[in-house]
Amino acid sequence: MDRITNESNLWLNAIKMEDEGEYLKAFIFYLKDSSECIKQNSFVRAALSCSCAADCLAMDGNLAGARQLYLQTATLYENNAIQVIGNSVREALWSYQEAYEFYNLACENNKAQNIYEKYVSLSRKVNPFFGEKEAMESLRIRKSDQVPQSGIHTANMQVSADVDNAIKNFLSEIVATSDDKSNPHIFQRIFNKISEEKK
């Protein structure tokens, strides 16, 4: 209960900010939560938070940034599939489904096709009668229901630059989670910039 009600809970703070329409602040909380989950090798949770961060950028009108994070979400799901395939074929197939959807959201058609082929191959090992028709029914392409709010999108170039830096920082942490090369102050700097814009 303490963890659920704790104000330092990144996930709950992200949801709160998103519900209040503070999409950039929610984006930061989701990204920080995803980063922490990656450090704990919780890739499914990391992917979920990463996708939520992408949704927040899409809602704020930053579609380019959203696609970057959708791409990373897909990569996290794909990596999870590879890690769990020896223990749970069902989870591996589910992870490939998620990866396929998010590669499509990221407009990475070649990567989506590659996942499609992996999904079909694995499915046929489980069920030899599994074909392309069944695969297409399973691998649904999710249409993004996030409508960019052009009126909300910040015009502050520094905030936009900091958002870009936060994404780069996040991606760097994924590449080397054990390194201490990332800038720990980047998220707080963005919060300060966003707060200044609200005044």
Disulfide bonds with the S-S distance in Angstrom:
none
